Amino acid sequence: MIEIGVEKRFKKLNFSYELKTKSNKIVLFGPSGAGKSNLLKMIAGFYPPDTGIIKVADRVLFDSNKNVNLPIFHRNIGYLPQEYTLFPNMTVRENIEYAVKQKHLKIDDKIYSEILELLEIKEKLNDKPSTLSGGQKQRVAIARAIFSRPDILLFDEPFSALDKPIKEKLIDTLMKLIDNLVKFNFDSEVKSIFVTHSIEDAYLLGEEIAIVYNGKIIETGKAKEIFDTPQFLETALLLNFKNIFEINEQFMERIPILKNFKDKNYFGIRPENVMILRDDASKNGRENLLEGYVERIKLFGSFAEINMVIFKKKILYIRLPIHAFNKLSIVNGKRLTVSLKTESLVGFRGLR
Amino acid sequence: MIKYSDIFKFITYLLVIFFVILISFSFDNLSTGSFKTLLNDNLFLKALKFGILSATFATFLSCIFGIPAGFFIARSKGKVIQLIDSFFDIPVVVPPLIIGVFILNFLSDETVVKVTNMVFTFKGAVLAQFFISFPFTLKMSKNAFELVSPIYERIAMTLGAGYFKSFYDTTFKLALNGILSGMILSWLRSFGEFGATLLVAGGIRGKTENLPIYIYLNMMEGDYDKGIAAAFLGVLFVFVFIVTVRFIGNKKRGDV
């Protein structure tokens, strides 16, 4: 259980976060500067919130009412920031075993070598960090954090400096490792919070997603729910919904179902859920039809994206697999009719 | 085409040659005999001991004050801190004699004398040398601390190390080379200190004279041979000292 309700004032921005979850893998997702790292640093104890409470696994780390503010070294956390933080004056082994010495922990030899093998750093134990690649450095940092037996691991975009293939492989390894920590006889499940501004990473990392925007957590939920049906316009924009429109008379005329979208001022549909009708196809029985012409075609290898101009110069993005695109003989200027599947339409509210 | 790096190289060597010529002119007055008399001179050995001891104590004090102050300034921002930082430049740029005047005035004050009498004593010499030389430890520590990111300390704390331990294991050890350079400079500055030490400690023969004061007093008394021989030994001593320390430093840096 993680329970957070804190406020912090800075000169330019006020932060207030509310988060209560039983999930063990949480992703804080939001644009740069939204305050994701700030929250992580407050959990770590790098600086205190002005008011509020932070509770992780039934331990109170901070409580302004009761004057509780545990020092960093009593919080039992692992923290991995974006920059490389291996102690340059120590070997890989000394780095990994640092917490074991500080906290007088006992680590089973078998578990020790299993984890090092999984992270592929067993051969590097006697090397200095300066001889490692970026990916290796973060692997060692993960091992170092895990052997400190934390209640919670805080990841502040630790892989953002790495190349994509290396990053993806590392995330796979990390997820495997975290899932197996119980098997490795670590006392309890280790919780983790990941901060990221990349949608792909958010998909890969989290069970539960918290959307951070302008110093606030605007919505929280299971990853799939949030990605498929976000509640707020801001979330939809962050999640790259692409087709987002204000609900107005013209749209309600063409898409009658929008009249049922009570207390929503916007609607959206992902580009891959827009269906193009073949020239010879009958329009009868098709729902939510929109007409327009092709303005631009972008080819991305495995799929194509078409910008279609609908009424009032609004642009509807359509995405389709390349084999489907090839069959349709679409060229610039061609008139198209598309159908929006009702179940793919999502309504949003603006924050204000 | 002459490359600028060649010109710079030429200038560097020219400087070395100037310096060697400068020293070699005093060779005329040197003989093995003068070294022998010097080493048999009880006053010389006393001055050497006095110089080494007072410089060591002064450096010790410089560490106690200079390293923490250097850390504080390195981690702080703001105009007041900048002002304090510049304030500590004073002992480096003001002639030592003037610093000596200030210290002497302070120590001669009736209330201070009631507490401790340091004028014309070993303690006085240490105090004078401390004020002249602590900025080296402070500045070099500050520069070294500035190069170490504070994140290491925080990470060490997340791994269970307390406030002091996390500082010592990471920031301090990573800055140690810089701090040591500062300490060496402080020690050498103290060892070669003349003006303030002479004024505060009095330069009493066999009691409060260090190497520079010994050389000065001998020259004043007309004993050129001893003075020049002592000067040579001083240069040699300092040179060997620096080279050794550099060598050890480089070797250590090699493993990081």
Interface residues (C-beta under 8 A of the other chain):
Chain A: A44 F46 P71 I72 F73 R75 I77 G78 Y79 P81 E83 T85 F87 P88 N89 Y98 A99 Q102 K103 K128 S130 R144 A145 S148 P150
Chain B: S149 I151 Y152 R154 I155 A156 M157 T158 L159 G160 A161 G162 Y163 K165 S166 D169 T170 K173 L174 D255 V256
